[in-house]
Amino acid sequence: SWSVICGATMLFLCVFLPASSLQTITALYGDTIKVPCNPGGVKPASHMFTKWKYDIPDSAPGDLLVKQAHMDEVTIQATGFYKDRVSMGNDSSLLISRATLEDQKTFTCMEVGPADIKEYSTNVLVYSEYSGEITANDLAEGFAGLGGGGGGCCHNRLPNLRATATHGLIVITVLLKKDPTTGLTTTSSKLQYTAVKQDVYSTFTCTIQHPLGPVQVSAPEKFTVIYPTETVDLQVVNKGSIKEGDNVTLKCKADGNPRPTSFNFHLKGKKVTVDNTDTYALTDVTRNSTGEYKCSPVNNDKMVGSKNIVVHYLDVSLNPSGKIIKNVEEALEVQMQKNASADVKVSWTKDNEKLGKQPVFTQLKYSDSGVYECEVSVEGITKKRSFQLVVEGKPVIKKLDKKRGDEGKHKVLMCEAEGSPKPTVQWSINGTYEESPYINGKITHKITVLPRENLTVTCMVSNKLGADTKEILVSSLFEEERGKQKGEGEDQAKLIVGIVVGLILAAMIVGIIYWIYQKKSKQGSWKTGEKERGTSEESKKLEENNHKPEV
């Protein structure tokens, strides 16, 4: 059985339980005890003497000393044990030197007068000043199986020895041993209890408490509790997903005390035994390593732990691959095939720019040229496949145009073409050239010229696949200036003619108006003589004027 012995050597406290009406004082072992007489009281009238005595069980009280009133001398009446240890204080208190446990008694003070005797009794308790040490030993008298001895608590009232147990039957035995010479007592407490599996992790201590000393606790001790294996668990030490090519460590955990140290690992039909270890390593695993794995202690194949292991894999193929050259407006089929252990994530990029989906080419354009890459991932595995697409075509001139320069002193011809490889541009005249960046098969070539006569200018573009030409009529800047000046002169002549014609028309209108006026004036002279005379005078003046010679 299990047992715990907790021992302590100390000054043992013997308690004498006094009547509740008595005054009780305490004193330390070895100190002087001072027992008051009539504390706070008044001495009897005509006080004669003071006497001290103590109770002796089943016997008459024992006398200690007496002091007559108005005298300094004290008469010692005690013999034996108290003869050399008692004296009286100035306040009539009893003084007992070198207190021992035997001094735990009832002492009575007698105040005697001529007609009155007063008695005051006091209980004395003597405590030891704790000076011992606490030890815990014999905690492991042998191994304990489940249901055997275990840990618990031990206690004694004074001193108080304590421990705690949470399971099973508890038996505590307390032993006291008193020294006949000093009166000191050694207390031992023995603990027995029924052990359970959880006590493998428990610690046990013995605690001693004393009213006059500090609480002391023994060093913690553990029991060795033996029990058989009840559970086996197979664990995978690797963190995260397992991929092809990884090394996998299997760990077989079993309870019991003592724990098993050797195990059988069942590796998909293959049995491997390992000694003095609970791990086994699988190296360079493949998709075929996926399956159920088991382990068990070598001496108990019925206790089995198992684990399903999934080895993740990923196969990716892309068609086309490498560098692909296709003609513009042709079709190209892109096929990406995948084989994986779980759902995969696929993303596409063109020239490192993300695409929303897998590219589809039903009619290739020059802008489709570039490097295409697909990235496929599953459970920590990532694979990339790519191809380079080059779209080629015979160059074609899309536009040939002209315009005056910014200051109007030259002309700019523009030839826009498409083709791949990059077309070479040639002009039929010399000038200052400017070329735009070649992007997505397109290029724009400019030439700045100062034509002195009307010209027909040719733009020719070519690459290894063919060529294309176009012409444009370019007039001389000088001819344009002369035509402009001639046009301005004709405009001025037309303006002058218009003014002259306008003046003539205005004069004709004035003449017609005047004629009408004259005609109306003649018709009016037939009606009044006054108007006739006026008319005659006017006619004479007209005739005179008509006969004047020309200058």
Secondary structure as UniProt FT lines:
FT   STRAND          4..10
FT   TURN            20..21
FT   STRAND          23..28
FT   TURN            29..30
FT   STRAND          33..35
FT   TURN            39..40
FT   TURN            45..46
FT   STRAND          49..54
FT   TURN            57..58
FT   STRAND          62..68
FT   TURN            69..70
FT   STRAND          74..76
FT   HELIX           80..82
FT   TURN            83..85
FT   STRAND          86..88
FT   TURN            90..91
FT   STRAND          94..96
FT   HELIX           101..103
FT   STRAND          106..112
FT   STRAND          117..127
FT   STRAND          134..137
FT   STRAND          144..145
FT   TURN            146..147
FT   STRAND          149..150
FT   STRAND          160..162
FT   STRAND          170..178
FT   TURN            180..182
FT   STRAND          185..194
FT   HELIX           197..201
FT   STRAND          207..210
FT   TURN            211..212
FT   STRAND          213..217
FT   STRAND          225..227
FT   STRAND          232..236
FT   STRAND          242..243
FT   TURN            244..245
FT   STRAND          248..254
FT   STRAND          263..267
FT   TURN            268..269
FT   STRAND          270..274
FT   STRAND          279..282
FT   HELIX           287..289
FT   STRAND          291..297
FT   TURN            298..299
FT   TURN            301..302
FT   STRAND          305..309
FT   STRAND          311..312
FT   STRAND          314..319
FT   STRAND          322..327
FT   TURN            328..329
FT   STRAND          335..340
FT   STRAND          345..350
FT   TURN            351..352
FT   STRAND          353..355
FT   HELIX           366..368
FT   STRAND          370..378
FT   TURN            379..380
FT   STRAND          381..404
FT   TURN            406..407
FT   STRAND          411..420
FT   STRAND          424..427
FT   STRAND          432..435
FT   TURN            440..441
FT   STRAND          442..449
FT   STRAND          455..463
FT   TURN            464..465
FT   STRAND          466..474
FT   HELIX           477..525
FT   TURN            526..527
FT   HELIX           529..546
//
